[in-house]
Amino acid sequence: MREVVSITCITINRRAEGHFIGRPRNHVHLFVNAHPIFAPANIVKIFKGITAKKLFEKHPELRNQLWNGHLWNPSYYVGTCGDATKDAIERYVAMQKVK
Protein backbone atom coordinates (compact mmCIF):
# COMPACT_ATOMS: atom_id res chain seq x y z
CA MET A 1 0.00 0.00 0.00
CA ARG A 2 2.81 2.43 0.86
CA GLU A 3 4.32 1.98 -2.61
CA VAL A 4 1.01 2.61 -4.40
CA VAL A 5 0.30 5.67 -2.25
CA SER A 6 3.80 7.06 -2.88
CA ILE A 7 3.45 6.56 -6.65
CA THR A 8 0.06 8.25 -6.56
CA CYS A 9 1.47 11.23 -4.65
CA ILE A 10 4.11 11.58 -7.37
CA THR A 11 1.42 11.28 -10.06
CA ILE A 12 -0.71 14.08 -8.59
CA ASN A 13 2.37 16.22 -8.03
CA ARG A 14 1.40 18.32 -11.03
CA ARG A 15 -1.64 19.41 -9.02
CA ALA A 16 -0.37 19.06 -5.47
CA GLU A 17 2.66 17.98 -3.50
CA GLY A 18 1.67 14.88 -1.58
CA HIS A 19 3.45 12.94 1.12
CA PHE A 20 2.35 9.63 2.60
CA ILE A 21 2.82 10.03 6.35
CA GLY A 22 1.08 7.06 7.85
CA ARG A 23 -1.41 4.27 7.54
CA PRO A 24 -3.09 3.23 10.75
CA ARG A 25 -5.23 0.11 10.64
CA ASN A 26 -8.17 1.46 8.65
CA HIS A 27 -7.26 4.81 7.07
CA VAL A 28 -4.46 6.77 5.39
CA HIS A 29 -2.82 10.05 6.43
CA LEU A 30 -1.54 12.30 3.66
CA PHE A 31 0.11 15.69 3.94
CA VAL A 32 -0.76 17.63 0.79
CA ASN A 33 0.34 21.08 -0.31
CA ALA A 34 -1.68 22.42 -3.22
CA HIS A 35 -2.36 25.71 -4.94
CA PRO A 36 -5.72 27.15 -3.85
CA ILE A 37 -7.17 26.69 -7.34
CA PHE A 38 -7.22 22.91 -6.74
CA ALA A 39 -10.14 21.91 -4.55
CA PRO A 40 -9.33 19.40 -1.81
CA ALA A 41 -12.31 17.30 -2.95
CA ASN A 42 -10.77 16.94 -6.41
CA ILE A 43 -7.37 15.97 -5.00
CA VAL A 44 -9.01 13.31 -2.81
CA LYS A 45 -11.03 12.01 -5.78
CA ILE A 46 -7.90 11.74 -7.94
CA PHE A 47 -5.95 10.08 -5.12
CA LYS A 48 -8.66 7.50 -4.40
CA GLY A 49 -9.18 6.75 -8.10
CA ILE A 50 -5.51 6.22 -8.93
CA THR A 51 -4.73 4.15 -5.84
CA ALA A 52 -7.77 1.90 -6.34
CA LYS A 53 -6.92 1.34 -10.01
CA LYS A 54 -3.26 0.51 -9.26
CA LEU A 55 -4.06 -1.79 -6.33
CA PHE A 56 -6.74 -3.68 -8.28
CA GLU A 57 -4.34 -4.08 -11.22
CA LYS A 58 -1.65 -5.45 -8.90
CA HIS A 59 -4.03 -7.51 -6.72
CA PRO A 60 -7.26 -8.30 -8.62
CA GLU A 61 -8.36 -10.68 -5.84
CA LEU A 62 -8.93 -7.64 -3.60
CA ARG A 63 -12.06 -6.73 -5.53
CA ASN A 64 -13.76 -9.93 -4.32
CA GLN A 65 -12.74 -9.31 -0.71
CA LEU A 66 -14.18 -5.80 -0.53
CA TRP A 67 -17.77 -4.71 -0.10
CA ASN A 68 -19.18 -4.10 -3.61
CA GLY A 69 -15.61 -4.12 -4.94
CA HIS A 70 -14.88 -0.62 -3.62
CA LEU A 71 -11.49 0.08 -2.09
CA TRP A 72 -12.33 3.43 -0.53
CA ASN A 73 -15.18 4.67 1.59
CA PRO A 74 -16.67 7.78 -0.06
CA SER A 75 -15.97 9.94 2.99
CA TYR A 76 -12.77 11.81 3.84
CA TYR A 77 -11.50 14.50 6.18
CA VAL A 78 -9.50 17.56 5.17
CA GLY A 79 -7.90 19.89 7.67
CA THR A 80 -5.54 22.82 7.37
CA CYS A 81 -2.29 23.15 9.25
CA GLY A 82 -1.30 26.78 8.73
CA ASP A 83 2.46 27.16 8.91
CA ALA A 84 3.09 23.75 10.48
CA THR A 85 5.95 21.85 8.89
CA LYS A 86 5.78 18.37 7.43
CA ASP A 87 7.89 17.15 10.37
CA ALA A 88 5.44 18.60 12.89
CA ILE A 89 2.52 16.91 11.12
CA GLU A 90 4.40 13.59 11.00
CA ARG A 91 5.08 13.80 14.76
CA TYR A 92 1.40 14.55 15.40
CA VAL A 93 0.27 11.56 13.32
CA ALA A 94 2.84 9.31 15.04
CA MET A 95 1.45 10.34 18.42
CA GLN A 96 -2.07 9.43 17.29
CA LYS A 97 -0.89 5.85 16.74
CA VAL A 98 0.27 5.69 20.37
CA LYS A 99 -3.02 6.89 21.82
C-alpha positions in Angstrom: 0.0 0.0 0.0 2.8 2.4 0.9 4.3 2.0 -2.6 1.0 2.6 -4.4 0.3 5.7 -2.2 3.8 7.1 -2.9 3.5 6.6 -6.6 0.1 8.2 -6.6 1.5 11.2 -4.7 4.1 11.6 -7.4 1.4 11.3 -10.1 -0.7 14.1 -8.6 2.4 16.2 -8.0 1.4 18.3 -11.0 -1.6 19.4 -9.0 -0.4 19.1 -5.5 2.7 18.0 -3.5 1.7 14.9 -1.6 3.5 12.9 1.1 2.4 9.6 2.6 2.8 10.0 6.3 1.1 7.1 7.8 -1.4 4.3 7.5 -3.1 3.2 10.7 -5.2 0.1 10.6 -8.2 1.5 8.7 -7.3 4.8 7.1 -4.5 6.8 5.4 -2.8 10.0 6.4 -1.5 12.3 3.7 0.1 15.7 3.9 -0.8 17.6 0.8 0.3 21.1 -0.3 -1.7 22.4 -3.2 -2.4 25.7 -4.9 -5.7 27.1 -3.9 -7.2 26.7 -7.3 -7.2 22.9 -6.7 -10.1 21.9 -4.6 -9.3 19.4 -1.8 -12.3 17.3 -2.9 -10.8 16.9 -6.4 -7.4 16.0 -5.0 -9.0 13.3 -2.8 -11.0 12.0 -5.8 -7.9 11.7 -7.9 -6.0 10.1 -5.1 -8.7 7.5 -4.4 -9.2 6.7 -8.1 -5.5 6.2 -8.9 -4.7 4.1 -5.8 -7.8 1.9 -6.3 -6.9 1.3 -10.0 -3.3 0.5 -9.3 -4.1 -1.8 -6.3 -6.7 -3.7 -8.3 -4.3 -4.1 -11.2 -1.6 -5.4 -8.9 -4.0 -7.5 -6.7 -7.3 -8.3 -8.6 -8.4 -10.7 -5.8 -8.9 -7.6 -3.6 -12.1 -6.7 -5.5 -13.8 -9.9 -4.3 -12.7 -9.3 -0.7 -14.2 -5.8 -0.5 -17.8 -4.7 -0.1 -19.2 -4.1 -3.6 -15.6 -4.1 -4.9 -14.9 -0.6 -3.6 -11.5 0.1 -2.1 -12.3 3.4 -0.5 -15.2 4.7 1.6 -16.7 7.8 -0.1 -16.0 9.9 3.0 -12.8 11.8 3.8 -11.5 14.5 6.2 -9.5 17.6 5.2 -7.9 19.9 7.7 -5.5 22.8 7.4 -2.3 23.2 9.3 -1.3 26.8 8.7 2.5 27.2 8.9 3.1 23.8 10.5 5.9 21.8 8.9 5.8 18.4 7.4 7.9 17.1 10.4 5.4 18.6 12.9 2.5 16.9 11.1 4.4 13.6 11.0 5.1 13.8 14.8 1.4 14.6 15.4 0.3 11.6 13.3 2.8 9.3 15.0 1.5 10.3 18.4 -2.1 9.4 17.3 -0.9 5.8 16.7 0.3 5.7 20.4 -3.0 6.9 21.8 
